[in-house]
Amino acid sequence: MTVIVNGEPREVPDGATVASVVAAVTQATAGVAVALNDEVVRRAEWPATPVRDADRLEVLTAVQGG
């Protein structure tokens, strides 16, 4: 199925979850936030939150700088 991740189409397997999509997008283990169809998903809910065809995900990673 195809979902939109950070504005780009991406193929993900049936049964994908927010957690599996995040793992495919970034290796960061901290400082990551996700919105699914414009709703923030709490990290504890990522493994149990399914992703469906045509869903929109925004995966944001905090970056240090100075």
N, CA, C, O and CB atoms as a CASP TS submission, in Angstrom:
PFRMAT TS
TARGET T0000
AUTHOR 0000-0000-0000
METHOD Language model
MODEL 1
PARENT N/A
ATOM      1  N   MET     1       0.848  -1.171   0.000  1.00  0.00           N
ATOM      2  CA  MET     1       0.000   0.000   0.000  1.00  0.00           C
ATOM      3  C   MET     1       0.893   1.234   0.000  1.00  0.00           C
ATOM      4  O   MET     1       2.072   1.167   0.349  1.00  0.00           O
ATOM      5  CB  MET     1      -0.964  -0.002   1.219  1.00  0.00           C
ATOM      6  N   THR     2       0.319   2.338  -0.390  1.00  0.00           N
ATOM      7  CA  THR     2       1.077   3.582  -0.479  1.00  0.00           C
ATOM      8  C   THR     2       0.582   4.560   0.569  1.00  0.00           C
ATOM      9  O   THR     2      -0.618   4.801   0.696  1.00  0.00           O
ATOM     10  CB  THR     2       0.966   4.196  -1.886  1.00  0.00           C
ATOM     11  N   VAL     3       1.528   5.124   1.324  1.00  0.00           N
ATOM     12  CA  VAL     3       1.231   6.183   2.286  1.00  0.00           C
ATOM     13  C   VAL     3       2.105   7.382   1.921  1.00  0.00           C
ATOM     14  O   VAL     3       3.072   7.259   1.169  1.00  0.00           O
ATOM     15  CB  VAL     3       1.488   5.710   3.775  1.00  0.00           C
ATOM     16  N   ILE     4       1.753   8.520   2.458  1.00  0.00           N
ATOM     17  CA  ILE     4       2.535   9.732   2.220  1.00  0.00           C
ATOM     18  C   ILE     4       3.321  10.019   3.493  1.00  0.00           C
ATOM     19  O   ILE     4       2.734  10.248   4.551  1.00  0.00           O
ATOM     20  CB  ILE     4       1.616  10.953   1.822  1.00  0.00           C
ATOM     21  N   VAL     5       4.638  10.008   3.394  1.00  0.00           N
ATOM     22  CA  VAL     5       5.510  10.265   4.538  1.00  0.00           C
ATOM     23  C   VAL     5       6.310  11.525   4.247  1.00  0.00           C
ATOM     24  O   VAL     5       7.088  11.577   3.294  1.00  0.00           O
ATOM     25  CB  VAL     5       6.457   9.049   4.825  1.00  0.00           C
ATOM     26  N   ASN     6       6.109  12.538   5.080  1.00  0.00           N
ATOM     27  CA  ASN     6       6.791  13.822   4.900  1.00  0.00           C
ATOM     28  C   ASN     6       6.615  14.356   3.475  1.00  0.00           C
ATOM     29  O   ASN     6       7.542  14.902   2.877  1.00  0.00           O
ATOM     30  CB  ASN     6       8.285  13.677   5.225  1.00  0.00           C
ATOM     31  N   GLY     7       5.397  14.181   2.952  1.00  0.00           N
ATOM     32  CA  GLY     7       5.068  14.719   1.641  1.00  0.00           C
ATOM     33  C   GLY     7       5.459  13.862   0.459  1.00  0.00           C
ATOM     34  O   GLY     7       5.206  14.244  -0.683  1.00  0.00           O
ATOM     35  N   GLU     8       6.076  12.702   0.700  1.00  0.00           N
ATOM     36  CA  GLU     8       6.526  11.827  -0.379  1.00  0.00           C
ATOM     37  C   GLU     8       5.814  10.483  -0.312  1.00  0.00           C
ATOM     38  O   GLU     8       5.666   9.922   0.774  1.00  0.00           O
ATOM     39  CB  GLU     8       8.045  11.626  -0.311  1.00  0.00           C
ATOM     40  N   PRO     9       5.368   9.952  -1.453  1.00  0.00           N
ATOM     41  CA  PRO     9       4.751   8.618  -1.434  1.00  0.00           C
ATOM     42  C   PRO     9       5.775   7.556  -1.047  1.00  0.00           C
ATOM     43  O   PRO     9       6.937   7.621  -1.449  1.00  0.00           O
ATOM     44  CB  PRO     9       4.136   8.283  -2.810  1.00  0.00           C
ATOM     45  N   ARG    10       5.333   6.587  -0.270  1.00  0.00           N
ATOM     46  CA  ARG    10       6.216   5.508   0.167  1.00  0.00           C
ATOM     47  C   ARG    10       5.393   4.229   0.224  1.00  0.00           C
ATOM     48  O   ARG    10       4.276   4.218   0.743  1.00  0.00           O
ATOM     49  CB  ARG    10       6.873   5.825   1.560  1.00  0.00           C
ATOM     50  N   GLU    11       5.953   3.156  -0.312  1.00  0.00           N
ATOM     51  CA  GLU    11       5.304   1.852  -0.245  1.00  0.00           C
ATOM     52  C   GLU    11       5.615   1.210   1.106  1.00  0.00           C
ATOM     53  O   GLU    11       6.770   1.153   1.525  1.00  0.00           O
ATOM     54  CB  GLU    11       5.768   0.936  -1.415  1.00  0.00           C
ATOM     55  N   VAL    12       4.580   0.733   1.773  1.00  0.00           N
ATOM     56  CA  VAL    12       4.744   0.016   3.043  1.00  0.00           C
ATOM     57  C   VAL    12       3.925  -1.261   2.958  1.00  0.00           C
ATOM     58  O   VAL    12       2.932  -1.306   2.232  1.00  0.00           O
ATOM     59  CB  VAL    12       4.300   0.897   4.273  1.00  0.00           C
ATOM     60  N   PRO    13       4.317  -2.295   3.682  1.00  0.00           N
ATOM     61  CA  PRO    13       3.568  -3.554   3.618  1.00  0.00           C
ATOM     62  C   PRO    13       2.217  -3.444   4.322  1.00  0.00           C
ATOM     63  O   PRO    13       2.040  -2.628   5.226  1.00  0.00           O
ATOM     64  CB  PRO    13       4.385  -4.686   4.240  1.00  0.00           C
ATOM     65  N   ASP    14       1.279  -4.270   3.899  1.00  0.00           N
ATOM     66  CA  ASP    14       0.007  -4.366   4.614  1.00  0.00           C
ATOM     67  C   ASP    14       0.301  -4.718   6.069  1.00  0.00           C
ATOM     68  O   ASP    14       1.206  -5.507   6.344  1.00  0.00           O
ATOM     69  CB  ASP    14      -0.939  -5.431   3.957  1.00  0.00           C
ATOM     70  N   GLY    15      -0.442  -4.149   6.985  1.00  0.00           N
ATOM     71  CA  GLY    15      -0.229  -4.407   8.398  1.00  0.00           C
ATOM     72  C   GLY    15       0.815  -3.510   9.030  1.00  0.00           C
ATOM     73  O   GLY    15       1.164  -3.693  10.196  1.00  0.00           O
ATOM     74  N   ALA    16       1.321  -2.537   8.274  1.00  0.00           N
ATOM     75  CA  ALA    16       2.322  -1.620   8.824  1.00  0.00           C
ATOM     76  C   ALA    16       1.719  -0.801   9.961  1.00  0.00           C
ATOM     77  O   ALA    16       0.518  -0.536   9.999  1.00  0.00           O
ATOM     78  CB  ALA    16       2.872  -0.684   7.723  1.00  0.00           C
ATOM     79  N   THR    17       2.591  -0.414  10.879  1.00  0.00           N
ATOM     80  CA  THR    17       2.187   0.435  11.998  1.00  0.00           C
ATOM     81  C   THR    17       2.988   1.728  11.947  1.00  0.00           C
ATOM     82  O   THR    17       3.947   1.849  11.184  1.00  0.00           O
ATOM     83  CB  THR    17       2.393  -0.293  13.364  1.00  0.00           C
ATOM     84  N   VAL    18       2.589   2.679  12.757  1.00  0.00           N
ATOM     85  CA  VAL    18       3.357   3.916  12.853  1.00  0.00           C
ATOM     86  C   VAL    18       4.804   3.581  13.229  1.00  0.00           C
ATOM     87  O   VAL    18       5.736   4.160  12.670  1.00  0.00           O
ATOM     88  CB  VAL    18       2.722   4.887  13.897  1.00  0.00           C
ATOM     89  N   ALA    19       4.999   2.655  14.166  1.00  0.00           N
ATOM     90  CA  ALA    19       6.353   2.286  14.597  1.00  0.00           C
ATOM     91  C   ALA    19       7.191   1.754  13.438  1.00  0.00           C
ATOM     92  O   ALA    19       8.366   2.102  13.320  1.00  0.00           O
ATOM     93  CB  ALA    19       6.286   1.239  15.710  1.00  0.00           C
ATOM     94  N   SER    20       6.611   0.920  12.586  1.00  0.00           N
ATOM     95  CA  SER    20       7.386   0.355  11.486  1.00  0.00           C
ATOM     96  C   SER    20       7.716   1.407  10.433  1.00  0.00           C
ATOM     97  O   SER    20       8.784   1.356   9.823  1.00  0.00           O
ATOM     98  CB  SER    20       6.627  -0.800  10.845  1.00  0.00           C
ATOM     99  N   VAL    21       6.819   2.352  10.214  1.00  0.00           N
ATOM    100  CA  VAL    21       7.104   3.428   9.264  1.00  0.00           C
ATOM    101  C   VAL    21       8.205   4.331   9.809  1.00  0.00           C
ATOM    102  O   VAL    21       9.115   4.712   9.072  1.00  0.00           O
ATOM    103  CB  VAL    21       5.829   4.252   8.969  1.00  0.00           C
ATOM    104  N   VAL    22       8.129   4.673  11.081  1.00  0.00           N
ATOM    105  CA  VAL    22       9.163   5.508  11.689  1.00  0.00           C
ATOM    106  C   VAL    22      10.522   4.818  11.581  1.00  0.00           C
ATOM    107  O   VAL    22      11.518   5.461  11.250  1.00  0.00           O
ATOM    108  CB  VAL    22       8.823   5.809  13.169  1.00  0.00           C
ATOM    109  N   ALA    23      10.569   3.526  11.854  1.00  0.00           N
ATOM    110  CA  ALA    23      11.831   2.783  11.776  1.00  0.00           C
ATOM    111  C   ALA    23      12.399   2.790  10.357  1.00  0.00           C
ATOM    112  O   ALA    23      13.616   2.762  10.178  1.00  0.00           O
ATOM    113  CB  ALA    23      11.626   1.338  12.249  1.00  0.00           C
ATOM    114  N   ALA    24      11.532   2.826   9.355  1.00  0.00           N
ATOM    115  CA  ALA    24      11.991   2.859   7.972  1.00  0.00           C
ATOM    116  C   ALA    24      12.492   4.238   7.555  1.00  0.00           C
ATOM    117  O   ALA    24      13.265   4.361   6.605  1.00  0.00           O
ATOM    118  CB  ALA    24      10.876   2.425   7.052  1.00  0.00           C
ATOM    119  N   VAL    25      12.049   5.279   8.271  1.00  0.00           N
ATOM    120  CA  VAL    25      12.377   6.647   7.903  1.00  0.00           C
ATOM    121  C   VAL    25      13.607   7.169   8.639  1.00  0.00           C
ATOM    122  O   VAL    25      14.408   7.904   8.061  1.00  0.00           O
ATOM    123  CB  VAL    25      11.200   7.548   8.176  1.00  0.00           C
ATOM    124  N   THR    26      13.762   6.799   9.904  1.00  0.00           N
ATOM    125  CA  THR    26      14.865   7.335  10.701  1.00  0.00           C
ATOM    126  C   THR    26      15.386   6.285  11.673  1.00  0.00           C
ATOM    127  O   THR    26      14.642   5.419  12.132  1.00  0.00           O
ATOM    128  CB  THR    26      14.420   8.589  11.465  1.00  0.00           C
ATOM    129  N   GLN    27      16.668   6.376  11.975  1.00  0.00           N
ATOM    130  CA  GLN    27      17.271   5.498  12.973  1.00  0.00           C
ATOM    131  C   GLN    27      17.320   6.168  14.338  1.00  0.00           C
ATOM    132  O   GLN    27      17.789   5.574  15.309  1.00  0.00           O
ATOM    133  CB  GLN    27      18.675   5.087  12.541  1.00  0.00           C
ATOM    134  N   ALA    28      16.839   7.401  14.414  1.00  0.00           N
ATOM    135  CA  ALA    28      16.829   8.121  15.685  1.00  0.00           C
ATOM    136  C   ALA    28      15.946   7.398  16.689  1.00  0.00           C
ATOM    137  O   ALA    28      14.862   6.922  16.350  1.00  0.00           O
ATOM    138  CB  ALA    28      16.344   9.570  15.489  1.00  0.00           C
ATOM    139  N   THR    29      16.417   7.320  17.921  1.00  0.00           N
ATOM    140  CA  THR    29      15.640   6.657  18.968  1.00  0.00           C
ATOM    141  C   THR    29      15.035   7.655  19.947  1.00  0.00           C
ATOM    142  O   THR    29      14.224   7.281  20.795  1.00  0.00           O
ATOM    143  CB  THR    29      16.514   5.668  19.718  1.00  0.00           C
ATOM    144  N   ALA    30      15.419   8.906  19.836  1.00  0.00           N
ATOM    145  CA  ALA    30      14.878   9.944  20.719  1.00  0.00           C
ATOM    146  C   ALA    30      14.653  11.201  19.894  1.00  0.00           C
ATOM    147  O   ALA    30      15.251  11.379  18.833  1.00  0.00           O
ATOM    148  CB  ALA    30      15.838  10.229  21.927  1.00  0.00           C
ATOM    149  N   GLY    31      13.797  12.057  20.387  1.00  0.00           N
ATOM    150  CA  GLY    31      13.544  13.316  19.716  1.00  0.00           C
ATOM    151  C   GLY    31      12.733  13.183  18.445  1.00  0.00           C
ATOM    152  O   GLY    31      12.874  13.995  17.532  1.00  0.00           O
ATOM    153  N   VAL    32      11.882  12.164  18.373  1.00  0.00           N
ATOM    154  CA  VAL    32      11.061  11.937  17.190  1.00  0.00           C
ATOM    155  C   VAL    32       9.599  12.147  17.562  1.00  0.00           C
ATOM    156  O   VAL    32       9.137  11.671  18.599  1.00  0.00           O
ATOM    157  CB  VAL    32      11.290  10.509  16.609  1.00  0.00           C
ATOM    158  N   ALA    33       8.878  12.861  16.708  1.00  0.00           N
ATOM    159  CA  ALA    33       7.438  13.057  16.887  1.00  0.00           C
ATOM    160  C   ALA    33       6.745  12.661  15.589  1.00  0.00           C
ATOM    161  O   ALA    33       7.309  12.799  14.504  1.00  0.00           O
ATOM    162  CB  ALA    33       7.102  14.543  17.278  1.00  0.00           C
ATOM    163  N   VAL    34       5.511  12.164  15.715  1.00  0.00           N
ATOM    164  CA  VAL    34       4.769  11.706  14.543  1.00  0.00           C
ATOM    165  C   VAL    34       3.348  12.242  14.575  1.00  0.00           C
ATOM    166  O   VAL    34       2.689  12.248  15.614  1.00  0.00           O
ATOM    167  CB  VAL    34       4.758  10.172  14.469  1.00  0.00           C
ATOM    168  N   ALA    35       2.894  12.691  13.414  1.00  0.00           N
ATOM    169  CA  ALA    35       1.486  13.033  13.224  1.00  0.00           C
ATOM    170  C   ALA    35       0.943  12.125  12.126  1.00  0.00           C
ATOM    171  O   ALA    35       1.553  11.981  11.067  1.00  0.00           O
ATOM    172  CB  ALA    35       1.299  14.558  12.857  1.00  0.00           C
ATOM    173  N   LEU    36      -0.195  11.524  12.389  1.00  0.00           N
ATOM    174  CA  LEU    36      -0.877  10.658  11.429  1.00  0.00           C
ATOM    175  C   LEU    36      -2.165  11.365  11.039  1.00  0.00           C
ATOM    176  O   LEU    36      -3.049  11.567  11.872  1.00  0.00           O
ATOM    177  CB  LEU    36      -1.160   9.219  12.024  1.00  0.00           C
ATOM    178  N   ASN    37      -2.265  11.738   9.772  1.00  0.00           N
ATOM    179  CA  ASN    37      -3.434  12.479   9.288  1.00  0.00           C
ATOM    180  C   ASN    37      -3.720  13.698  10.169  1.00  0.00           C
ATOM    181  O   ASN    37      -4.860  13.954  10.557  1.00  0.00           O
ATOM    182  CB  ASN    37      -4.667  11.561   9.242  1.00  0.00           C
ATOM    183  N   ASP    38      -2.666  14.432  10.469  1.00  0.00           N
ATOM    184  CA  ASP    38      -2.722  15.698  11.231  1.00  0.00           C
ATOM    185  C   ASP    38      -3.024  15.535  12.714  1.00  0.00           C
ATOM    186  O   ASP    38      -3.323  16.523  13.385  1.00  0.00           O
ATOM    187  CB  ASP    38      -3.758  16.591  10.633  1.00  0.00           C
ATOM    188  N   GLU    39      -2.956  14.328  13.241  1.00  0.00           N
ATOM    189  CA  GLU    39      -3.157  14.083  14.671  1.00  0.00           C
ATOM    190  C   GLU    39      -1.877  13.502  15.258  1.00  0.00           C
ATOM    191  O   GLU    39      -1.364  12.501  14.760  1.00  0.00           O
ATOM    192  CB  GLU    39      -4.363  13.123  14.916  1.00  0.00           C
ATOM    193  N   VAL    40      -1.364  14.120  16.307  1.00  0.00           N
ATOM    194  CA  VAL    40      -0.150  13.619  16.956  1.00  0.00           C
ATOM    195  C   VAL    40      -0.434  12.251  17.575  1.00  0.00           C
ATOM    196  O   VAL    40      -1.463  12.041  18.217  1.00  0.00           O
ATOM    197  CB  VAL    40       0.357  14.620  18.041  1.00  0.00           C
ATOM    198  N   VAL    41       0.503  11.330  17.365  1.00  0.00           N
ATOM    199  CA  VAL    41       0.402   9.977  17.936  1.00  0.00           C
ATOM    200  C   VAL    41       1.467   9.856  19.020  1.00  0.00           C
ATOM    201  O   VAL    41       2.654  10.050  18.759  1.00  0.00           O
ATOM    202  CB  VAL    41       0.582   8.855  16.828  1.00  0.00           C
ATOM    203  N   ARG    42       1.038   9.538  20.232  1.00  0.00           N
ATOM    204  CA  ARG    42       1.999   9.383  21.325  1.00  0.00           C
ATOM    205  C   ARG    42       2.882   8.168  21.066  1.00  0.00           C
ATOM    206  O   ARG    42       2.431   7.157  20.527  1.00  0.00           O
ATOM    207  CB  ARG    42       1.270   9.245  22.688  1.00  0.00           C
ATOM    208  N   ARG    43       4.142   8.286  21.459  1.00  0.00           N
ATOM    209  CA  ARG    43       5.130   7.223  21.202  1.00  0.00           C
ATOM    210  C   ARG    43       4.657   5.860  21.709  1.00  0.00           C
ATOM    211  O   ARG    43       4.861   4.850  21.035  1.00  0.00           O
ATOM    212  CB  ARG    43       6.465   7.577  21.859  1.00  0.00           C
ATOM    213  N   ALA    44       4.040   5.818  22.866  1.00  0.00           N
ATOM    214  CA  ALA    44       3.576   4.546  23.432  1.00  0.00           C
ATOM    215  C   ALA    44       2.527   3.877  22.541  1.00  0.00           C
ATOM    216  O   ALA    44       2.315   2.668  22.636  1.00  0.00           O
ATOM    217  CB  ALA    44       2.999   4.773  24.831  1.00  0.00           C
ATOM    218  N   GLU    45       1.874   4.652  21.679  1.00  0.00           N
ATOM    219  CA  GLU    45       0.831   4.111  20.815  1.00  0.00           C
ATOM    220  C   GLU    45       1.332   3.712  19.422  1.00  0.00           C
ATOM    221  O   GLU    45       0.587   3.106  18.652  1.00  0.00           O
ATOM    222  CB  GLU    45      -0.271   5.120  20.675  1.00  0.00           C
ATOM    223  N   TRP    46       2.581   4.042  19.094  1.00  0.00           N
ATOM    224  CA  TRP    46       3.096   3.747  17.761  1.00  0.00           C
ATOM    225  C   TRP    46       2.966   2.283  17.363  1.00  0.00           C
ATOM    226  O   TRP    46       2.488   2.000  16.265  1.00  0.00           O
ATOM    227  CB  TRP    46       4.528   4.151  17.682  1.00  0.00           C
ATOM    228  N   PRO    47       3.376   1.333  18.219  1.00  0.00           N
ATOM    229  CA  PRO    47       3.316  -0.072  17.792  1.00  0.00           C
ATOM    230  C   PRO    47       1.898  -0.587  17.546  1.00  0.00           C
ATOM    231  O   PRO    47       1.712  -1.531  16.779  1.00  0.00           O
ATOM    232  CB  PRO    47       3.975  -0.936  18.826  1.00  0.00           C
ATOM    233  N   ALA    48       0.915   0.010  18.174  1.00  0.00           N
ATOM    234  CA  ALA    48      -0.469  -0.466  18.057  1.00  0.00           C
ATOM    235  C   ALA    48      -1.302   0.380  17.094  1.00  0.00           C
ATOM    236  O   ALA    48      -2.488   0.106  16.909  1.00  0.00           O
ATOM    237  CB  ALA    48      -1.129  -0.474  19.424  1.00  0.00           C
ATOM    238  N   THR    49      -0.710   1.395  16.482  1.00  0.00           N
ATOM    239  CA  THR    49      -1.461   2.273  15.583  1.00  0.00           C
ATOM    240  C   THR    49      -1.232   1.844  14.141  1.00  0.00           C
ATOM    241  O   THR    49      -0.133   2.009  13.611  1.00  0.00           O
ATOM    242  CB  THR    49      -1.050   3.756  15.782  1.00  0.00           C
ATOM    243  N   PRO    50      -2.269   1.289  13.501  1.00  0.00           N
ATOM    244  CA  PRO    50      -2.103   0.828  12.119  1.00  0.00           C
ATOM    245  C   PRO    50      -2.031   1.994  11.144  1.00  0.00           C
ATOM    246  O   PRO    50      -2.561   3.076  11.394  1.00  0.00           O
ATOM    247  CB  PRO    50      -3.248  -0.099  11.730  1.00  0.00           C
ATOM    248  N   VAL    51      -1.364   1.743  10.034  1.00  0.00           N
ATOM    249  CA  VAL    51      -1.288   2.696   8.936  1.00  0.00           C
ATOM    250  C   VAL    51      -2.101   2.100   7.795  1.00  0.00           C
ATOM    251  O   VAL    51      -1.974   0.919   7.470  1.00  0.00           O
ATOM    252  CB  VAL    51       0.209   2.989   8.505  1.00  0.00           C
ATOM    253  N   ARG    52      -2.931   2.933   7.199  1.00  0.00           N
ATOM    254  CA  ARG    52      -3.801   2.469   6.113  1.00  0.00           C
ATOM    255  C   ARG    52      -3.417   3.150   4.804  1.00  0.00           C
ATOM    256  O   ARG    52      -2.773   4.199   4.801  1.00  0.00           O
ATOM    257  CB  ARG    52      -5.286   2.743   6.444  1.00  0.00           C
ATOM    258  N   ASP    53      -3.817   2.548   3.714  1.00  0.00           N
ATOM    259  CA  ASP    53      -3.538   3.084   2.391  1.00  0.00           C
ATOM    260  C   ASP    53      -3.955   4.553   2.321  1.00  0.00           C
ATOM    261  O   ASP    53      -5.044   4.917   2.764  1.00  0.00           O
ATOM    262  CB  ASP    53      -4.265   2.260   1.309  1.00  0.00           C
ATOM    263  N   ALA    54      -3.092   5.383   1.768  1.00  0.00           N
ATOM    264  CA  ALA    54      -3.308   6.815   1.558  1.00  0.00           C
ATOM    265  C   ALA    54      -3.222   7.655   2.832  1.00  0.00           C
ATOM    266  O   ALA    54      -3.500   8.853   2.785  1.00  0.00           O
ATOM    267  CB  ALA    54      -4.645   7.025   0.927  1.00  0.00           C
ATOM    268  N   ASP    55      -2.843   7.062   3.973  1.00  0.00           N
ATOM    269  CA  ASP    55      -2.630   7.858   5.181  1.00  0.00           C
ATOM    270  C   ASP    55      -1.466   8.822   4.959  1.00  0.00           C
ATOM    271  O   ASP    55      -0.584   8.576   4.136  1.00  0.00           O
ATOM    272  CB  ASP    55      -2.358   6.943   6.407  1.00  0.00           C
ATOM    273  N   ARG    56      -1.484   9.918   5.709  1.00  0.00           N
ATOM    274  CA  ARG    56      -0.417  10.915   5.671  1.00  0.00           C
ATOM    275  C   ARG    56       0.303  10.932   7.011  1.00  0.00           C
ATOM    276  O   ARG    56      -0.318  11.128   8.056  1.00  0.00           O
ATOM    277  CB  ARG    56      -0.977  12.321   5.332  1.00  0.00           C
ATOM    278  N   LEU    57       1.609  10.728   6.976  1.00  0.00           N
ATOM    279  CA  LEU    57       2.418  10.778   8.192  1.00  0.00           C
ATOM    280  C   LEU    57       3.458  11.872   8.064  1.00  0.00           C
ATOM    281  O   LEU    57       4.076  12.050   7.014  1.00  0.00           O
ATOM    282  CB  LEU    57       3.093   9.417   8.467  1.00  0.00           C
ATOM    283  N   GLU    58       3.637  12.590   9.142  1.00  0.00           N
ATOM    284  CA  GLU    58       4.738  13.541   9.252  1.00  0.00           C
ATOM    285  C   GLU    58       5.637  13.025  10.366  1.00  0.00           C
ATOM    286  O   GLU    58       5.203  12.898  11.511  1.00  0.00           O
ATOM    287  CB  GLU    58       4.227  15.016   9.542  1.00  0.00           C
ATOM    288  N   VAL    59       6.868  12.732  10.037  1.00  0.00           N
ATOM    289  CA  VAL    59       7.843  12.233  11.013  1.00  0.00           C
ATOM    290  C   VAL    59       8.866  13.347  11.198  1.00  0.00           C
ATOM    291  O   VAL    59       9.602  13.705  10.278  1.00  0.00           O
ATOM    292  CB  VAL    59       8.532  10.869  10.536  1.00  0.00           C
ATOM    293  N   LEU    60       8.889  13.884  12.418  1.00  0.00           N
ATOM    294  CA  LEU    60       9.769  15.010  12.714  1.00  0.00           C
ATOM    295  C   LEU    60      10.845  14.577  13.692  1.00  0.00           C
ATOM    296  O   LEU    60      10.561  13.894  14.676  1.00  0.00           O
ATOM    297  CB  LEU    60       8.970  16.200  13.283  1.00  0.00           C
ATOM    298  N   THR    61      12.082  14.974  13.418  1.00  0.00           N
ATOM    299  CA  THR    61      13.204  14.641  14.281  1.00  0.00           C
ATOM    300  C   THR    61      13.859  15.927  14.779  1.00  0.00           C
ATOM    301  O   THR    61      14.191  16.814  13.993  1.00  0.00           O
ATOM    302  CB  THR    61      14.231  13.753  13.532  1.00  0.00           C
ATOM    303  N   ALA    62      14.036  16.013  16.082  1.00  0.00           N
ATOM    304  CA  ALA    62      14.711  17.177  16.662  1.00  0.00           C
ATOM    305  C   ALA    62      16.179  17.166  16.262  1.00  0.00           C
ATOM    306  O   ALA    62      16.818  16.114  16.223  1.00  0.00           O
ATOM    307  CB  ALA    62      14.568  17.190  18.207  1.00  0.00           C
ATOM    308  N   VAL    63      16.699  18.342  15.968  1.00  0.00           N
ATOM    309  CA  VAL    63      18.099  18.466  15.554  1.00  0.00           C
ATOM    310  C   VAL    63      18.765  19.502  16.452  1.00  0.00           C
ATOM    311  O   VAL    63      18.251  20.603  16.651  1.00  0.00           O
ATOM    312  CB  VAL    63      18.219  18.871  14.037  1.00  0.00           C
ATOM    313  N   GLN    64      19.920  19.120  16.986  1.00  0.00           N
ATOM    314  CA  GLN    64      20.679  20.072  17.784  1.00  0.00           C
ATOM    315  C   GLN    64      21.486  20.966  16.876  1.00  0.00           C
ATOM    316  O   GLN    64      21.928  20.552  15.804  1.00  0.00           O
ATOM    317  CB  GLN    64      21.592  19.352  18.781  1.00  0.00           C
ATOM    318  N   GLY    65      21.670  22.156  17.298  1.00  0.00           N
ATOM    319  CA  GLY    65      22.471  23.084  16.505  1.00  0.00           C
ATOM    320  C   GLY    65      22.847  24.285  17.344  1.00  0.00           C
ATOM    321  O   GLY    65      22.472  24.404  18.511  1.00  0.00           O
ATOM    322  N   GLY    66      23.567  25.132  16.741  1.00  0.00           N
ATOM    323  CA  GLY    66      23.924  26.301  17.526  1.00  0.00           C
ATOM    324  C   GLY    66      24.617  27.334  16.796  1.00  0.00           C
ATOM    325  O   GLY    66      24.965  28.367  17.367  1.00  0.00           O
TER
END
